[in-house]
Amino acid sequence: MTKNQVRSNRLKELREQAKLTQGEVAKLLDLHHTTVSKHESMDRVLAPKDVEAYAKLYKVSSYELFLEPFPDLAEEDASAE
């Protein structure tokens, strides 16, 4: 990945899991709602401070913003049978 690029839609997935709107995230992180939208759509590069802020908000490591979620191994085992 280049330019601190987060996997496409990862920020949106985490926001939706947290049951927050873009406006609510913007208020919590002291950002404009269009900035949150641009981060989610990858139209704006994330600064390191933004990576840390999103990670703290969503209670994940900064690395988890860059990674695909690990599949549930129990689900994989069940589908293999």
Buried (B, 14 or more C-beta within 10 A) or exposed (E): EEEBEBBEEBBBBBBEEEEBEBEBBBEBBEBEBEBBBBBBEBEBEBEEEBBEBBBEBBEBEBEBBBEEEEEEEEEEEEEEE
